[in-house]
Amino acid sequence: MKAHDGMYIDGTWRPAAGTGTIEVTNPADGTLLATVPAGGPEDVEAAVRAARAALPGWAATPPAERAARLEALRQILADRSEEIAETVTAELGSPLTLSRKVHAAVPVAVCAGYAKLAAEYAFEEEVGNSRVLREPVGVVGAITPWNYPLHQIVAKAAPALAAGCTMVLKPAEDTPLVAQLFAEAAHDAGVPAGVFNLVTGLGPVAGQALAEHDGIDLLSFTGSTAVGRRIGAVAASGVKRVALELGGKSANVILPGADLAKAVKVGVANVMSNSGQTCSAWTRMLVDSERYDEAVRLAAEAAAKYVAGNPLEETTRIGPVVNAEQRERVTGYIRRGQEEGARLVVGGAEPPEGLERGHYVRPTVFADVTPEMTIAQEEIFGPVLSIIEYADTEDALRIANGTVYGLAGAVWSEDEAEAVAFARRMETGQVDINGGRFNPLAPFGGYKQSGVGRELGVHGLEEYVQTKSLQF
């Protein structure tokens, strides 16, 4: 596939400071897609220097003009949506149908929301005898993951640019090609030189250099909780602001009387989507004792329809996981679940038949899972569902809140008021009621060890501004 052999810094593609490279491979068959440069501290230094030089001009640019650049960016992303979908499918392994509907389409919607918000947001307001100003926080360092590669870039870049910040992006090494495509789109949209900069590289090298750099004012990271802790500690030493969107172990709570067939079907789909590589996936399904056996049967039937296959085939519903390391991680958890006594209903650790080549994992459902089991406590990041029985609603709430995470969740009930009351008591940042649709304008982020700060909508924009008051 097409790939740049340099870094996008100060409005141009320039050679990397070093000679190291990263091989980008297709997780469906292991073939080499492209190589990109493995940047290091010198590349990060050049990018931060360019972002700092561009900051005064971009911060002073009227919000209406920043909105116009975002609208132009949105249009370009929309025009190149098929190329985006094909790129994500190639480097991530997402089925092409999902890449079109989610990986390409959602970033366009998010960008549209921030183009509108940039033009309408109250960057100044009068409060008594004070004028309160909301100014850009400065230079943003963004480190993004591979599971939703373009969405996570846009979820950081769009609000940062809307707020008047400049930025340096270090994308995940598994999915740098769509990040390069975004840099092309930003350039073609007329985003000024130095406002957006891209450095490809390894996390422990380029990522750490970005996190440690004194020229970064805010560090925005999406990824594992373990890495988030390290980044938070590094940022704290320089008193940098941080926005951390980390892991999850979300509960899908099906209350007595809810539409069980619908709740199970949607719940299984939520876990299997993107090969289970979704931080907000509802990986724990909680069902009352009376209907538990029926829920297990329905889940097994639903999961059996997710047959792993070639992501380029229109009928494929689940592709490979991103790399060999991720496959070993997921299958290791499957084996751990069996060792700890969970009942394997569907799937298992063996490769799917006929798909020994590539990084495929069988869609897996466990029953008889207890809340303290490893598979009920730790983030697996694969197509693995744990079904847990509860005695009553208080027991369900205890189980739902009984992890260190709090990113997302779901509640199903025949009484919407009952579902809302239960959701209010869940220690999590976002809850879907009876299958509520994704809203790109609603705040997304976690409680507890699922993160700090929010993304999307006005709450996401406000992560990138700081306030000043003028008294008269």
C-alpha positions in Angstrom: 0.0 0.0 0.0 1.0 3.6 -0.4 3.2 4.9 2.4 5.3 8.0 3.0 8.9 7.3 3.9 9.2 10.4 6.1 7.5 12.4 8.9 4.9 15.1 8.3 6.4 18.1 10.1 5.9 21.8 9.6 3.7 21.3 6.5 6.0 19.0 4.6 7.1 15.3 4.4 10.7 15.2 5.5 13.1 12.3 6.1 13.4 10.8 9.5 16.4 11.6 11.6 17.3 7.9 11.9 17.2 4.9 9.6 15.0 2.6 11.6 11.7 1.4 10.0 8.5 -0.3 11.1 7.0 -3.1 9.1 3.2 -2.8 8.7 1.7 -6.2 8.1 -1.7 -7.5 7.2 -3.2 -9.4 10.2 -5.3 -11.6 7.9 -2.4 -13.3 6.3 0.9 -11.8 7.6 1.9 -10.2 4.4 4.0 -7.0 4.3 1.9 -4.0 3.5 4.5 -1.2 3.7 7.3 0.2 5.8 7.3 3.5 7.6 10.1 5.3 9.5 10.6 4.6 13.2 11.0 8.1 14.5 12.9 9.0 17.7 13.6 11.9 20.0 15.1 14.1 17.2 12.0 13.7 15.1 9.8 14.5 18.1 12.0 17.6 18.8 11.5 18.9 15.3 7.8 18.3 15.4 7.3 20.0 18.8 9.4 22.9 17.7 7.2 23.3 14.6 4.1 23.1 16.7 5.3 25.7 19.1 6.3 28.1 16.3 2.8 27.7 14.8 0.9 28.1 18.0 0.6 31.9 18.3 -0.8 32.3 14.7 -3.3 29.4 15.0 -4.4 30.4 18.5 -5.1 33.9 17.1 -7.0 32.6 14.1 -10.7 33.5 14.4 -12.8 30.5 15.4 -14.9 30.8 12.2 -11.7 30.2 10.2 -10.7 27.3 12.3 -14.2 25.9 11.7 -13.8 26.3 8.0 -10.6 24.3 8.0 -12.4 21.5 10.0 -15.2 21.6 7.5 -12.8 21.2 4.6 -11.1 18.4 6.5 -14.5 16.7 7.0 -15.2 16.9 3.3 -11.9 15.4 2.3 -12.3 12.5 4.8 -15.8 11.9 3.4 -14.5 12.0 -0.2 -11.7 9.5 0.6 -13.9 7.2 2.8 -13.5 4.1 0.6 -9.7 4.5 0.6 -9.9 5.0 4.4 -12.0 1.8 4.8 -9.6 -0.2 2.6 -6.6 1.0 4.5 -8.1 0.2 7.9 -9.1 -3.3 6.7 -5.6 -3.9 5.4 -3.7 -2.9 8.5 -6.2 -3.7 11.3 -8.1 -6.6 9.8 -11.5 -5.1 10.4 -14.2 -6.5 8.0 -14.6 -4.1 5.1 -18.3 -3.6 5.8 -17.4 -2.5 9.4 -14.6 -0.3 8.2 -17.0 1.5 5.9 -19.8 1.9 8.5 -17.6 2.7 11.5 -13.9 3.3 10.9 -14.5 5.6 7.9 -17.9 7.1 8.7 -17.7 7.9 12.4 -14.6 10.2 12.1 -16.5 12.2 9.4 -19.4 12.7 11.8 -17.1 13.7 14.7 -15.2 16.1 12.5 -18.6 17.7 11.4 -19.6 18.1 15.0 -16.4 20.0 15.9 -16.6 22.2 12.7 -20.0 23.3 14.0 -18.9 23.6 17.6 -15.8 25.7 16.7 -18.1 28.3 15.1 -20.6 28.3 17.9 -18.7 27.7 21.1 -18.5 30.6 23.6 -14.8 31.3 23.8 -15.6 34.4 25.8 -18.4 35.2 28.3 -19.3 37.9 30.8 -19.6 36.7 34.4 -20.5 39.6 36.7 -17.7 42.2 36.4 -15.4 39.6 34.7 -14.8 38.5 31.2 -14.0 34.8 31.1 -11.7 33.7 28.2 -11.3 30.2 27.1 -7.9 30.0 25.4 -6.0 27.1 23.8 -4.1 25.0 26.3 -1.0 25.1 23.9 0.8 22.3 22.2 -0.9 18.9 22.4 1.0 15.6 22.3 -1.4 12.9 21.1 -0.7 9.1 21.3 -3.4 7.0 19.6 -4.2 3.3 19.6 -4.7 0.8 16.7 -8.2 -0.5 17.4 -10.1 2.5 16.0 -7.1 4.3 14.4 -8.8 7.1 12.5 -11.6 7.7 15.0 -9.1 8.1 17.8 -7.0 10.6 15.8 -10.0 12.7 14.9 -11.4 12.5 18.4 -8.2 14.3 19.6 -7.2 16.4 16.5 -10.6 17.9 15.8 -11.2 19.4 19.2 -7.5 20.4 19.6 -7.7 22.3 16.3 -11.1 23.8 17.1 -9.7 25.1 20.4 -6.7 26.8 18.7 -4.1 24.3 19.8 -1.3 22.9 17.7 -0.3 19.2 18.0 2.1 16.4 17.4 0.6 12.9 16.8 2.3 9.6 17.5 0.0 6.9 16.1 0.1 3.2 17.0 2.8 1.4 15.1 0.4 -1.3 13.9 -1.8 1.2 12.0 0.3 4.2 10.8 -1.0 4.2 7.2 -4.4 5.7 8.0 -2.6 8.3 10.2 -0.5 9.3 7.2 -3.7 9.5 5.2 -5.1 11.9 7.8 -2.0 14.1 7.6 -2.5 14.3 3.8 -6.2 15.3 4.4 -5.2 18.0 7.0 -2.6 19.4 4.5 -5.2 19.5 1.7 -7.8 21.1 4.0 -5.5 24.1 4.4 -4.4 23.5 8.0 -1.4 25.8 8.3 2.2 24.4 8.4 3.2 23.3 11.9 -0.4 23.2 13.3 -0.6 19.4 12.8 2.5 17.2 12.8 2.9 13.5 12.5 5.8 11.3 13.9 5.6 7.5 13.4 7.5 5.4 15.7 7.5 2.9 18.6 5.8 3.7 21.9 8.8 3.3 24.2 10.9 5.5 21.9 8.9 8.1 20.1 5.9 7.9 22.5 8.1 8.3 25.5 10.0 11.2 23.9 6.7 13.0 23.3 5.4 12.4 26.8 8.7 13.7 28.4 9.1 16.7 26.1 9.0 20.0 28.0 7.4 21.7 25.0 4.2 19.7 25.3 1.4 21.4 27.4 -1.2 18.6 27.3 -0.7 14.9 26.6 -3.8 13.0 25.3 -3.4 9.2 25.3 -5.7 6.3 24.5 -4.6 2.8 25.3 -4.1 0.3 28.1 -4.4 1.3 31.8 -0.9 0.0 32.4 0.6 2.4 29.8 -1.7 5.2 30.9 -0.3 5.0 34.5 3.3 5.4 33.1 2.3 8.3 30.9 0.5 10.0 33.8 3.6 9.6 36.0 5.9 11.1 33.3 3.5 13.9 32.6 3.2 14.7 36.4 6.9 15.3 36.6 6.5 18.2 34.2 3.1 19.2 35.6 1.5 18.6 32.1 -2.2 18.3 31.8 -3.3 14.8 30.7 -6.4 13.2 29.1 -6.3 9.5 29.4 -8.9 7.1 27.9 -7.9 3.7 29.2 -9.2 0.2 29.6 -12.7 -1.2 30.4 -14.6 -4.2 31.6 -18.1 -3.0 30.9 -21.2 -4.7 32.2 -24.3 -5.5 30.2 -27.0 -5.8 32.8 -30.2 -7.5 31.7 -32.8 -6.8 34.4 -35.7 -9.1 35.1 -38.5 -8.6 32.6 -36.3 -7.0 29.9 -36.5 -8.3 26.3 -34.0 -11.1 26.8 -33.7 -12.1 23.1 -32.9 -8.6 22.0 -30.6 -7.8 24.9 -28.5 -10.9 24.3 -28.4 -10.5 20.6 -27.2 -6.9 20.8 -24.9 -7.7 23.7 -23.1 -10.5 21.7 -22.8 -8.2 18.7 -21.3 -5.5 20.8 -18.6 -7.9 22.1 -17.8 -9.4 18.7 -17.6 -6.2 16.8 -14.1 -5.2 15.7 -13.0 -8.7 16.8 -13.6 -7.6 20.4 -11.0 -5.0 20.2 -13.1 -2.2 21.7 -12.3 -0.7 25.1 -16.0 0.0 25.8 -17.2 -3.5 24.8 -19.8 -5.0 27.1 -17.7 -8.1 27.9 -19.6 -9.1 31.1 -23.3 -10.1 30.5 -25.2 -10.1 33.8 -28.5 -12.1 33.9 -30.9 -13.0 36.7 -30.9 -16.6 37.9 -34.4 -17.4 36.6 -33.4 -16.7 32.9 -29.7 -17.5 33.1 -29.8 -20.8 31.2 -32.0 -19.3 28.4 -29.5 -16.3 28.1 -26.6 -18.8 27.7 -28.5 -20.6 25.0 -29.3 -17.4 23.1 -25.8 -16.1 23.4 -24.4 -19.4 22.1 -26.7 -19.2 19.1 -25.8 -15.6 18.4 -22.1 -16.1 18.8 -22.1 -19.1 16.4 -23.2 -16.8 13.6 -19.9 -14.8 13.9 -17.8 -17.0 11.8 -14.3 -15.7 11.4 -13.2 -15.1 7.8 -11.4 -13.0 5.2 -12.1 -9.3 6.1 -12.4 -8.4 2.4 -15.4 -10.7 1.9 -18.7 -8.7 2.2 -20.3 -11.5 4.3 -17.5 -11.6 6.9 -18.6 -10.5 10.3 -15.4 -11.0 12.3 -11.8 -10.7 11.1 -8.5 -11.3 12.8 -7.1 -9.5 15.8 -4.4 -7.0 15.0 -1.2 -9.1 15.5 0.3 -12.3 16.8 1.0 -10.8 20.3 -2.7 -9.9 20.6 -3.8 -13.3 19.5 -1.6 -14.9 22.2 -2.9 -12.5 24.8 -6.6 -13.3 24.0 -6.1 -17.1 23.7 -4.2 -17.0 27.0 -7.2 -15.5 28.7 -9.5 -18.2 27.1 -7.2 -20.9 28.5 -7.2 -19.1 31.9 -11.0 -19.0 31.9 -11.1 -22.8 31.4 -8.5 -23.4 34.1 -10.4 -21.4 36.6 -13.6 -23.3 36.1 -15.7 -21.3 33.6 -17.8 -23.3 31.2 -16.8 -22.9 27.6 -20.0 -22.7 25.6 -18.7 -21.5 22.2 -15.2 -21.0 20.7 -11.9 -21.8 22.4 -8.2 -21.1 22.1 -7.6 -23.2 19.0 -7.4 -21.3 15.6 -10.6 -21.4 13.6 -10.7 -24.2 11.0 -9.1 -23.2 7.7 -7.6 -20.0 9.2 -4.4 -21.2 10.6 -2.6 -18.4 8.7 -3.3 -14.9 10.2 -4.2 -13.8 13.6 -7.7 -15.2 14.0 -9.5 -16.0 17.3 -12.6 -18.0 17.7 -15.6 -16.0 18.9 -15.9 -17.3 22.5 -18.6 -17.4 25.1 -18.1 -18.5 28.7 -20.9 -19.4 31.2 -20.8 -20.1 34.9 -18.4 -17.2 35.3 -18.0 -15.9 38.8 -17.2 -12.2 39.5 -13.7 -12.9 40.9 -12.5 -14.9 37.9 -9.7 -13.4 35.9 -11.8 -13.2 32.7 -14.4 -11.2 34.7 -11.9 -8.8 36.1 -9.2 -8.1 33.4 -9.6 -6.5 30.0 -9.1 -9.2 27.3 -9.5 -7.1 24.2 -10.8 -9.9 22.1 -14.0 -11.6 21.1 -14.7 -13.2 24.5 -17.9 -12.8 26.4 -18.4 -13.8 30.1 -22.0 -14.5 31.3 -22.5 -14.0 35.0 -25.5 -14.9 37.1 -27.0 -12.6 39.7 -29.5 -13.1 42.5 -31.3 -9.7 42.6 -30.8 -6.2 41.3 -28.6 -5.2 44.3 -26.4 -8.2 43.5 -26.3 -7.1 39.9 -25.2 -3.6 40.8 -22.4 -5.0 43.1 -21.1 -7.2 40.3 -21.3 -4.4 37.7 -19.3 -2.0 39.9 -17.0 -4.7 41.1 -13.9 -4.0 38.9 -11.3 -1.3 38.8 -12.7 -0.1 35.5 -15.6 2.2 34.7 -15.7 3.1 31.0 -19.1 2.0 29.6 -22.0 -0.3 30.2 -25.6 -1.1 29.3 -28.9 -1.7 31.1 -32.0 -3.4 29.7 -35.4 -3.2 31.3 -39.1 -3.3 30.3 -39.4 -0.1 32.4 -37.1 2.7 31.2 -37.4 4.5 34.5 -36.0 1.4 36.3 -33.2 1.2 33.8 -32.3 4.9 34.3 -32.3 4.5 38.0 -30.0 1.5 37.8 -27.7 3.3 35.4 -27.4 6.3 37.7 -25.8 3.9 40.3 -23.3 2.4 37.9 -19.8 3.6 38.4 -19.0 4.2 34.7 -18.8 7.0 32.3 -21.3 6.0 29.7 -24.4 3.7 29.8 -26.6 2.6 27.0 -30.3 2.2 27.9 -32.2 -0.5 26.0 -29.7 -0.4 23.2 -29.4 3.4 22.9 -27.5 4.5 19.8 -23.9 5.9 19.8 -23.9 9.7 20.0 -20.8 11.4 18.6 -21.7 14.6 20.5 -22.0 12.9 24.0 -19.0 12.8 26.3 -17.0 9.6 26.4 -14.6 8.7 29.1 -14.1 6.7 32.2 -14.5 6.5 36.0 -11.9 4.9 38.2 -8.9 3.3 36.3 -10.6 3.8 32.9 -9.2 7.2 32.6 -9.1 11.0 33.2 -11.0 13.5 31.1 -13.6 13.2 28.3 -13.7 13.0 24.5 -16.3 14.1 22.0 -18.7 17.0 21.9 -18.3 20.1 24.0 -16.8 18.2 26.9 -14.1 17.0 24.5 -13.4 20.5 23.3 -13.0 21.8 26.9 -10.1 19.4 27.5 -8.1 21.6 25.1 -8.9 25.0 26.6 -7.8 26.8 29.7 -9.6 29.7 31.4 -8.6 33.2 32.1 -10.7 35.9 33.8 -10.4 39.7 33.2 -11.9 41.8 36.0 -13.4 45.3 35.2 
